[in-house]
Amino acid sequence: MAETWNKRERERNKRQKRKEKMEKKQDRKQNKGHHDWTEMLAYVDENGNLSSKPSDRPQ
């Protein structure tokens, strides 16, 4: 049986979606090490302000 235009379009769309999904997966694998939990830490100074760096004075 001959393929219809609709079947070809569906297959093309499936291939495109699979390709995009694999590219996203590869991007996530490559960027895995960049999201370290220490980057998400927030410090509070004596005035109650948030900072990304710890204070210099000892506690």
N, CA, C and O of each residue as an XYZ file, in Angstrom:
236
protein
N       0.829     -1.195      0.000
C       0.000      0.000      0.000
C       0.867      1.249      0.000
O       1.929      1.292      0.621
N       0.411      2.219     -0.679
C       1.157      3.465     -0.771
C       0.950      4.295      0.494
O      -0.116      4.292      1.110
N       2.014      5.000      0.849
C       1.906      5.885      2.014
C       1.155      7.147      1.625
O       1.317      7.687      0.531
N       0.346      7.589      2.539
C      -0.376      8.831      2.285
C       0.446     10.005      2.795
O       1.416      9.834      3.533
N       0.047     11.168      2.395
C       0.741     12.376      2.829
C       0.694     12.510      4.346
O       1.676     12.920      4.966
N      -0.445     12.166      4.946
C      -0.612     12.289      6.392
C       0.338     11.349      7.141
O       0.902     11.733      8.166
N       0.517     10.142      6.649
C       1.440      9.204      7.300
C       2.869      9.738      7.260
O       3.593      9.671      8.254
N       3.269     10.269      6.102
C       4.621     10.827      5.989
C       4.812     11.993      6.944
O       5.868     12.115      7.565
N       3.819     12.842      7.071
C       3.905     13.993      7.978
C       4.010     13.543      9.433
O       4.806     14.085     10.199
N       3.210     12.558      9.808
C       3.270     12.053     11.187
C       4.641     11.476     11.498
O       5.207     11.748     12.557
N       5.179     10.679     10.578
C       6.507     10.101     10.782
C       7.576     11.188     10.855
O       8.487     11.113     11.680
N       7.466     12.187     10.002
C       8.432     13.287     10.030
C       8.360     14.021     11.361
O       9.393     14.366     11.933
N       7.144     14.263     11.862
C       6.970     14.945     13.145
C       7.522     14.097     14.290
O       8.132     14.630     15.217
N       7.313     12.788     14.232
C       7.843     11.902     15.266
C       9.362     11.946     15.286
O       9.972     12.036     16.351
N       9.975     11.882     14.100
C      11.438     11.945     14.026
C      11.963     13.261     14.570
O      12.968     13.288     15.279
N      11.289     14.350     14.240
C      11.713     15.671     14.710
C      11.619     15.761     16.229
O      12.534     16.273     16.874
N      10.531     15.274     16.803
C      10.364     15.312     18.252
C      11.413     14.448     18.950
O      11.967     14.844     19.975
N      11.687     13.259     18.388
C      12.717     12.396     18.969
C      14.077     13.076     18.934
O      14.844     12.995     19.893
N      14.372     13.747     17.825
C      15.647     14.445     17.683
C      15.759     15.568     18.719
O      16.797     15.718     19.363
N      14.695     16.351     18.878
C      14.707     17.438     19.859
C      14.852     16.898     21.274
O      15.562     17.478     22.096
N      14.186     15.797     21.555
C      14.268     15.201     22.885
C      15.692     14.723     23.185
O      16.185     14.911     24.297
N      16.350     14.110     22.206
C      17.717     13.660     22.395
C      18.670     14.845     22.584
O      19.601     14.768     23.386
N      18.444     15.934     21.855
C      19.294     17.115     22.018
C      19.142     17.703     23.415
O      20.130     18.098     24.034
N      17.910     17.763     23.914
C      17.678     18.274     25.269
C      18.341     17.373     26.300
O      18.915     17.852     27.278
N      18.258     16.072     26.076
C      18.873     15.113     26.990
C      20.389     15.312     27.031
O      20.988     15.305     28.106
N      21.009     15.490     25.857
C      22.444     15.728     25.794
C      22.824     17.033     26.485
O      23.845     17.092     27.171
N      22.022     18.075     26.315
C      22.290     19.353     26.977
C      22.243     19.198     28.494
O      23.086     19.747     29.203
N      21.262     18.452     28.990
C      21.162     18.243     30.435
C      22.366     17.474     30.957
O      22.869     17.777     32.039
N      22.837     16.482     30.202
C      24.005     15.709     30.619
C      25.247     16.585     30.662
O      26.059     16.463     31.579
N      25.402     17.461     29.688
C      26.581     18.314     29.628
C      26.565     19.353     30.738
O      27.629     19.707     31.248
N      25.412     19.851     31.127
C      25.310     20.901     32.128
C      25.128     20.352     33.539
O      24.828     21.110     34.462
N      25.300     19.077     33.715
C      25.046     18.436     35.007
C      25.928     18.997     36.123
O      25.434     19.243     37.223
N      27.202     19.200     35.870
C      28.125     19.643     36.903
C      28.014     21.115     37.259
O      28.616     21.542     38.244
N      27.286     21.890     36.516
C      27.221     23.324     36.743
C      26.236     23.708     37.840
O      26.244     24.849     38.302
N      25.407     22.795     38.255
C      24.410     23.109     39.269
C      24.823     22.493     40.598
O      24.224     21.519     41.056
N      25.825     23.053     41.197
C      26.334     22.555     42.465
C      25.508     23.147     43.600
O      25.067     24.292     43.505
N      25.296     22.403     44.652
C      24.453     22.879     45.749
C      25.104     24.054     46.473
O      24.396     24.852     47.088
N      26.424     24.184     46.419
C      27.074     25.309     47.087
C      26.764     26.634     46.397
O      26.852     27.694     47.016
N      26.403     26.577     45.126
C      26.027     27.802     44.416
C      24.671     28.314     44.876
O      24.349     29.483     44.664
N      23.879     27.463     45.499
C      22.545     27.850     45.924
C      22.509     28.362     47.365
O      21.443     28.740     47.851
N      23.633     28.383     48.048
C      23.665     28.850     49.431
C      23.475     30.359     49.519
O      23.934     31.113     48.662
N      22.799     30.768     50.556
C      22.625     32.193     50.832
C      23.042     32.438     52.274
O      22.730     31.638     53.156
N      23.733     33.520     52.515
C      24.202     33.878     53.845
C      23.455     35.111     54.328
O      23.073     35.972     53.536
N      23.252     35.185     55.641
C      22.564     36.320     56.248
C      23.577     37.078     57.087
O      24.256     36.489     57.929
N      23.685     38.395     56.861
C      24.610     39.191     57.662
C      23.927     39.660     58.946
O      22.784     39.293     59.221
N      24.635     40.472     59.725
C      24.100     40.908     61.034
C      22.876     41.804     60.887
O      22.115     41.950     61.843
N      22.665     42.399     59.734
C      21.507     43.265     59.503
C      20.317     42.505     58.911
O      19.253     43.086     58.697
N      20.497     41.217     58.648
C      19.424     40.413     58.088
C      19.365     40.441     56.571
O      18.391     39.977     55.977
N      20.388     40.976     55.948
C      20.430     41.025     54.484
C      21.016     39.728     53.939
O      21.940     39.165     54.527
N      20.485     39.255     52.821
C      20.989     38.047     52.184
C      22.182     38.380     51.303
O      22.242     39.435     50.673
N      23.122     37.458     51.278
C      24.320     37.638     50.483
C      24.733     36.284     49.912
O      24.405     35.243     50.481
N      25.445     36.296     48.800
C      25.923     35.045     48.219
C      27.292     34.656     48.772
O      27.775     33.551     48.524
N      27.919     35.574     49.527
C      29.241     35.310     50.101
C      29.153     35.366     51.626
O      28.411     36.187     52.164
N      29.891     34.516     52.328
C      29.878     34.565     53.796
C      30.553     35.828     54.321
O      31.375     36.434     53.634
N      30.204     36.210     55.522
C      30.812     37.403     56.110
C      32.266     37.125     56.455
O      32.659     35.975     56.647
N      33.060     38.184     56.531
C      34.485     38.050     56.810
C      34.785     37.848     58.290
O      35.800     37.249     58.643
N      33.918     38.338     59.140
C      34.200     38.258     60.570
C      33.818     36.886     61.126
O      32.820     36.301     60.706
N      34.608     36.375     62.067
C      34.302     35.073     62.669
C      33.113     35.171     63.621
O      32.853     36.227     64.198
N      32.407     34.079     63.774
C      31.230     34.101     64.649
C      31.533     33.544     66.006
O      30.651     33.491     66.863
